[in-house]
Amino acid sequence: MCGIVGLLLKNRAWHEQLGELATPMLECMSTRGADSCGLAVFHRPLPLEKRRFSLYVADRDYDWQSFHAGFSSGTGGDARLESRFNHATEVTATPEADVRGWLRRSHPDVHLLSVGRVIDIFKDEGRPEEIAERFGFRDLQGTHAVGHTRMATESAVSPAHAHPFSAGQDFCLVHNGSLSNPYSVRRRLERRGIAFETDNDTEAGCRFLEWRMREGDTLEQAIEKSFRVLDGFYTFLMATADKMVLVRDPFACKPAVVAETADYVAVSSEFRSLAHLPGIREADVYEPAPEQIYSWTLSSNLTSRN
């Protein structure tokens, strides 16, 4: 079944309230999936040379300070650590390939969730309200966020199989539905040297779209090409550094609702998770059409932060 939510704040004065507004949306979708839950948050951009590396480990008492000391010395660069239970973020100018190599050699138990100048991903097994409390979702600030509550139907229940899925930098995807041809898509991408981390069907869709963007497509152009490649039922909600994008399959089998005001765009699997939002009574509320791409972009560039 699964539930998806997304919130893009057009009003810059509301960026400090992102977590406060998005968390009730996610928690309301617990009835659509209580196996696992995740949230991708997009912050003000880091300086051009720096990246955020979002990390996860199974041990909730993990010694992130010791990890950080090894990270700084092992990757040969300065880094800043932010940690919450079994999630942490290292902010550094060290190249992505060097960080990935060090993790493989020194900490294979630590999973890299996302990389980018703006993105941070939190996900784990459990009910949305538990995970929101654990990671302090209500305190999160940023420009936009996408989240997911999962009811597993085609692969294991684990943090690795939870959504959002991320590929490349500053890109993620959440999915309600089921792809019928993920393994043929996977084989096509593996022949091009693209590695997979799970057997989840959503990862195939995520990596296909990111591959097309690396080949020069916009996200919207990548989605147009995916209509001829990805087979199955889906509502995809995606985010990049400066936009949020929604698309449903040609039959629109999986639910979605959008609410737009001058201050925000909100997306959910069900309207009830939008009912608390300010100005919802005056919002333009509608059901997205099948196989139509809905794309919302942040109105202006944000100043980088250190």
C-alpha positions as CSV (number, residue, x, y, z in Angstrom):
1,M,0.0,0.0,0.0
2,C,2.5,2.7,1.2
3,G,2.1,6.4,1.7
4,I,4.0,9.3,0.1
5,V,4.2,12.9,1.2
6,G,6.0,16.0,-0.1
7,L,6.1,19.6,0.9
8,L,7.9,22.5,-1.0
9,L,7.9,25.8,0.7
10,K,7.6,28.8,-1.7
11,N,7.6,31.3,1.1
12,R,11.2,31.6,2.4
13,A,9.9,32.8,5.8
14,W,8.5,29.3,6.3
15,H,11.7,27.4,5.9
16,E,12.3,27.2,9.6
17,Q,8.9,25.4,9.9
18,L,9.5,22.7,7.3
19,G,9.8,19.8,9.9
20,E,6.9,21.2,11.9
21,L,4.6,21.2,8.8
22,A,5.9,18.0,7.1
23,T,6.0,15.7,10.2
24,P,2.2,15.5,10.7
25,M,1.8,14.7,7.0
26,L,4.1,11.7,7.4
27,E,2.7,10.5,10.7
28,C,-0.8,10.6,9.2
29,M,0.3,8.0,6.6
30,S,1.1,5.4,9.2
31,T,-2.0,3.5,8.4
32,R,-0.7,3.0,4.8
33,G,2.6,1.6,6.0
34,A,4.1,0.8,9.4
35,D,7.0,-1.4,8.3
36,S,9.5,1.5,7.8
37,C,9.6,5.2,7.2
38,G,11.9,7.8,5.8
39,L,12.2,11.5,5.0
40,A,14.5,13.4,2.7
41,V,15.1,17.0,3.7
42,F,16.7,19.7,1.4
43,H,18.6,22.4,3.1
44,R,20.2,25.7,2.1
45,P,23.2,24.7,-0.2
46,L,26.6,24.2,1.1
47,P,29.6,25.9,-0.6
48,L,30.4,24.5,-4.0
49,E,33.3,22.4,-2.8
50,K,31.5,20.7,0.1
51,R,29.0,17.8,0.3
52,R,26.8,16.2,2.9
53,F,27.2,12.5,3.3
54,S,24.1,11.0,5.1
55,L,25.0,7.8,7.0
56,Y,23.1,5.0,8.7
57,V,24.1,2.1,10.9
58,A,22.0,-0.5,12.6
59,D,23.4,0.1,16.1
60,R,21.4,2.9,17.8
61,D,24.3,3.3,20.3
62,Y,26.9,3.6,17.7
63,D,30.0,5.6,18.6
64,W,29.9,8.4,16.0
65,Q,32.6,10.4,17.6
66,S,35.1,7.6,17.1
67,F,33.8,7.1,13.6
68,H,34.3,10.8,12.9
69,A,37.9,10.8,14.1
70,G,38.6,7.9,11.8
71,F,36.7,9.6,8.9
72,S,38.8,12.8,9.2
73,S,42.1,11.0,9.3
74,G,41.2,8.2,6.8
75,T,39.8,10.5,4.1
76,G,42.5,13.2,4.6
77,G,40.1,16.1,4.9
78,D,38.4,18.3,7.4
79,A,34.8,17.3,8.2
80,R,31.9,18.4,10.4
81,L,29.8,15.7,12.1
82,E,26.1,15.9,12.9
83,S,24.6,12.8,14.6
84,R,21.3,11.5,15.9
85,F,21.1,8.0,17.2
86,N,22.0,5.7,14.3
87,H,22.0,8.4,11.7
88,A,24.9,10.9,11.0
89,T,26.0,13.4,8.5
90,E,29.6,14.2,7.6
91,V,30.1,17.6,5.8
92,T,33.4,17.6,3.9
93,A,35.1,18.7,0.8
94,T,36.6,15.2,0.3
95,P,35.6,13.8,-3.1
96,E,32.7,11.3,-3.1
97,A,34.8,8.5,-4.5
98,D,37.3,8.8,-1.7
99,V,34.6,8.7,1.0
100,R,32.9,5.7,-0.6
101,G,36.3,3.9,-0.8
102,W,37.1,4.6,2.8
103,L,33.7,3.4,4.0
104,R,34.1,0.1,2.0
105,R,37.5,-0.5,3.5
106,S,37.1,0.7,7.0
107,H,33.3,0.7,7.9
108,P,31.3,-1.7,5.7
109,D,28.7,-1.7,8.4
110,V,27.9,2.0,7.8
111,H,25.5,2.6,4.9
112,L,25.7,5.7,2.8
113,L,22.1,7.0,2.3
114,S,22.7,10.1,0.2
115,V,25.3,12.6,-1.1
116,G,24.9,16.2,-2.1
117,R,25.1,19.9,-1.3
118,V,21.6,20.1,0.1
119,I,20.1,16.6,0.7
120,D,19.9,14.7,4.0
121,I,18.0,11.4,4.3
122,F,16.7,9.7,7.5
123,K,15.1,6.3,7.3
124,D,14.7,3.2,9.5
125,E,12.3,0.4,10.4
126,G,9.3,1.3,12.5
127,R,6.2,3.4,12.6
128,P,6.5,7.0,11.3
129,E,5.7,8.6,14.7
130,E,8.5,6.6,16.3
131,I,11.1,7.5,13.7
132,A,10.0,11.2,13.6
133,E,10.6,11.4,17.4
134,R,13.9,9.5,17.2
135,F,15.4,11.8,14.6
136,G,13.7,15.0,15.6
137,F,11.8,15.6,12.3
138,R,9.8,18.4,13.8
139,D,12.9,20.5,14.3
140,L,14.2,20.1,10.8
141,Q,14.5,23.2,8.6
142,G,14.8,23.5,4.9
143,T,13.2,24.3,1.6
144,H,11.4,21.0,0.7
145,A,11.0,17.5,1.9
146,V,9.6,14.2,0.6
147,G,8.7,11.2,2.8
148,H,7.4,7.7,2.7
149,T,5.7,5.1,4.9
150,R,6.2,1.5,3.7
151,M,4.1,-1.6,3.7
152,A,6.5,-4.1,2.2
153,T,5.1,-6.3,-0.6
154,E,8.0,-7.3,-2.8
155,S,11.2,-7.2,-0.8
156,A,12.6,-7.4,2.8
157,V,11.7,-5.0,5.6
158,S,15.0,-3.2,6.3
159,P,16.4,0.3,6.4
160,A,18.1,-0.3,3.1
161,H,14.8,-1.2,1.5
162,A,13.0,1.7,3.0
163,H,12.3,4.9,1.0
164,P,13.4,7.5,0.0
165,F,15.9,6.0,-2.5
166,S,18.7,8.2,-3.7
167,A,21.2,8.0,-6.6
168,G,23.8,10.4,-7.8
169,Q,23.8,13.7,-5.9
170,D,20.9,15.7,-4.5
171,F,18.2,13.4,-6.0
172,C,15.7,11.1,-4.3
173,L,12.5,9.2,-5.1
174,V,9.6,7.8,-3.1
175,H,7.2,5.3,-4.7
176,N,3.7,4.0,-4.0
177,G,3.1,1.0,-6.3
178,S,5.0,-1.9,-7.8
179,L,7.1,-2.2,-10.9
180,S,6.7,-5.4,-12.9
181,N,10.0,-5.3,-14.7
182,P,12.7,-4.1,-12.2
183,Y,15.1,-6.9,-13.1
184,S,15.2,-6.2,-16.8
185,V,15.8,-2.5,-16.0
186,R,18.5,-3.5,-13.5
187,R,20.3,-5.7,-16.0
188,R,20.2,-2.9,-18.6
189,L,21.8,-0.5,-16.1
190,E,24.3,-3.0,-14.7
191,R,25.7,-3.5,-18.2
192,R,26.6,0.2,-18.0
193,G,28.5,-0.3,-14.8
194,I,25.7,1.0,-12.4
195,A,25.7,-0.9,-9.1
196,F,22.7,-1.8,-7.0
197,E,22.4,-2.1,-3.3
198,T,19.1,-3.9,-2.9
199,D,16.5,-6.0,-4.8
200,N,13.8,-3.4,-4.3
201,D,11.9,-2.4,-7.4
202,T,12.0,1.3,-6.5
203,E,15.8,1.3,-6.7
204,A,15.6,0.3,-10.3
205,G,13.3,3.3,-11.1
206,C,15.5,5.7,-9.1
207,R,18.7,4.6,-10.8
208,F,17.2,4.6,-14.3
209,L,16.1,8.3,-13.8
210,E,19.5,9.3,-12.3
211,W,21.3,7.6,-15.2
212,R,19.3,9.5,-17.8
213,M,20.1,12.8,-15.9
214,R,23.8,12.0,-16.0
215,E,23.4,11.4,-19.7
216,G,22.2,15.0,-20.0
217,D,18.4,14.8,-19.6
218,T,16.4,17.0,-17.3
219,L,14.4,15.1,-14.8
220,E,11.3,15.8,-16.8
221,Q,12.9,14.4,-19.9
222,A,14.2,11.4,-18.0
223,I,10.6,10.7,-16.8
224,E,9.3,11.0,-20.4
225,K,11.8,8.2,-21.4
226,S,10.8,6.1,-18.4
227,F,7.3,5.8,-19.8
228,R,8.7,3.5,-22.5
229,V,10.9,1.6,-20.0
230,L,9.3,1.2,-16.6
231,D,6.3,-1.1,-16.5
232,G,3.8,-1.4,-13.6
233,F,1.7,0.7,-11.2
234,Y,3.3,3.7,-9.6
235,T,3.0,7.2,-8.2
236,F,6.6,8.6,-8.1
237,L,7.4,11.7,-6.0
238,M,10.9,13.0,-6.6
239,A,13.1,15.8,-5.5
240,T,16.2,17.5,-6.6
241,A,18.1,20.5,-5.1
242,D,15.6,23.0,-6.4
243,K,12.4,21.1,-7.4
244,M,9.8,18.6,-6.5
245,V,8.3,16.4,-9.3
246,L,5.2,14.1,-9.3
247,V,4.1,11.6,-11.9
248,R,1.5,8.7,-11.9
249,D,1.4,5.7,-14.3
250,P,-0.9,5.7,-17.3
251,F,-3.7,4.1,-15.3
252,A,-3.3,6.2,-12.2
253,C,-3.9,3.2,-10.0
254,K,-2.2,4.6,-7.0
255,P,-3.7,7.6,-5.2
256,A,-2.3,11.1,-5.0
257,V,-3.6,14.6,-4.1
258,V,-2.0,18.0,-4.5
259,A,-2.7,21.2,-2.6
260,E,-1.2,24.5,-3.8
261,T,-1.1,28.0,-2.3
262,A,1.0,31.0,-2.7
263,D,3.2,29.7,0.2
264,Y,3.6,26.0,-0.6
265,V,2.9,22.9,-2.7
266,A,1.9,19.8,-0.7
267,V,1.5,16.3,-2.0
268,S,0.2,13.2,-0.3
269,S,-1.5,9.8,-0.9
270,E,-4.6,11.1,1.0
271,F,-6.0,14.5,1.7
272,R,-6.3,13.9,5.4
273,S,-2.6,14.3,5.8
274,L,-2.8,17.8,4.3
275,A,-5.8,19.0,6.5
276,H,-3.6,20.7,9.1
277,L,-1.7,22.9,6.7
278,P,-2.1,26.7,7.0
279,G,-4.5,28.0,4.4
280,I,-5.6,24.6,3.2
281,R,-9.3,25.8,2.9
282,E,-8.2,28.3,0.3
283,A,-5.7,26.0,-1.5
284,D,-6.1,24.7,-5.0
285,V,-6.6,21.0,-4.3
286,Y,-6.7,18.5,-7.2
287,E,-6.0,14.9,-8.2
288,P,-3.0,14.7,-10.6
289,A,-3.8,13.3,-14.0
290,P,-2.3,10.0,-15.2
291,E,1.1,10.1,-17.1
292,Q,1.3,13.9,-16.7
293,I,4.5,15.4,-15.2
294,Y,3.9,17.9,-12.4
295,S,7.1,19.9,-11.6
296,W,7.4,22.7,-9.0
297,T,10.6,24.7,-8.7
298,L,11.9,26.9,-5.8
299,S,11.3,30.5,-6.7
300,S,14.8,31.8,-6.2
301,N,18.3,30.6,-5.4
302,L,19.4,30.4,-1.8
303,T,22.6,31.6,-0.3
304,S,25.1,28.9,0.5
305,R,25.9,28.2,4.1
306,N,29.1,27.0,5.7
